[in-house]
Amino acid sequence: MSQTLPNRGAQGIEFVTMMALIMSLLALSIDAILPALSQIGSSLGVDQNNANDNQLLLSSVFIGMSLGLMVYGPLSDTYGRKTTLNLGVGIFIIGTIISLFSSSFDVMLLGRLIQGFGAASCRVVSMAMIRDKFEGKEMAKVMSLITSIFIIVPTIAPSIGQGILLFFQWQAIFLFLLIVSFASLTWFDLRAQETLSRENRSAFSLTTTFEAIKESLTHPTSRLYTIASGLTFGGFIGYLNSAQQILQIQYELGDLFSIAFGGLAFSVGIASYLNSRLLKLFSMEQLCLFALAMVFTTSLFFYVYISHFSAQPTLIVLMTYLSIVFFNLGILMGNMNTLSLNPLGHIAGTASSVISSAQTLLSVAIGSFIGLMYDNSIFPLVFGFMFTAFGGLSILLFINYVGPFNYAKAYK
């Protein structure tokens, strides 16, 4: 049974903060190593003439996550949320240890793959726990509040990584991840309450799991929102893959890279916080349509600008453009996930797994392509944002104004 957000108080604030921290383990494992990508690649024998190969340190985490996402939902529906999260974070810790002691690039990639596989539980189980307690706009509000706290991690993580590198080698970053994951798991075990009662758990069977997966993939609106969100966040993954090369190397920011990266992440946090307020005035569908339209039109005009006036605009101009894009992505994050999952509350765990896995596979495929197209210019990135926003916007327009599902009419 869903609850309302004003069940806040100290316990409600603790729940939101705890979910944000658990979900942040993946972001921390990615963003904290960004300043060290070149150092790690060089240390483990990557040919620096093929510097794009360093992006595999990021892509491997997302690939591992996409594989793990399908597993933890059904497990959490059967064995409960807490047991499943313990398993996943335990696997994440194993991957972190492998990465910490890796002596070759292949072993490092294996460790990163296992990290991603384990961290998938953080996203799936957290989403399922939130869906257990909230639904509809209340769920979207909670997701916005969690995202506004969660975004602190990518804001400060590169600075943490950069600070560690001032005194230690890159291995110390993975030691830091190990400490944070142990601390997070301890807090969760001591303070979190199981949100899925035993009577609401489903007995595990391949038939039941297959039926739940089938329903998640075939539900018309959920499927389309999943594809739209996968497209939309493909541009964001493309940015993550190439951000270090663009900002730290191409724009010669050096150690200031972490500040620029954190500033852009802060734009997402502000938008996520405002989104919880905007939901009092507008529907999730309206906010998503507006945000996607903004990303597309801004990227279109910026692409024309760099094509005809300045192939490498000043840092201030680039950061202004990216801030606008990231602000609107902050509006999209909580709303798109909620719209995808909302019709499937009765199978929240499995649905969260299937939807998150499909979103991630699509966004990683698109984002990896955008990242690998990096050619010492910002053209691939800007075109990637323009293309993915156009695809997402087209799908949402179809759902709300053209297709037979037409949410705009259904909610009147």
PyMOL commands that set and color helices and strands:
alter all, ss='L'
color gray80, all
select helices_A, chain A and resi 9-31+34-43+48-79+81-100+105-133+136-150+152-167+171-191+198-200+206-218+220-250+254-278+284-308+315-372+379-402+407-410
alter helices_A, ss='H'
color red, helices_A
deselect
rebuild
show_as cartoon
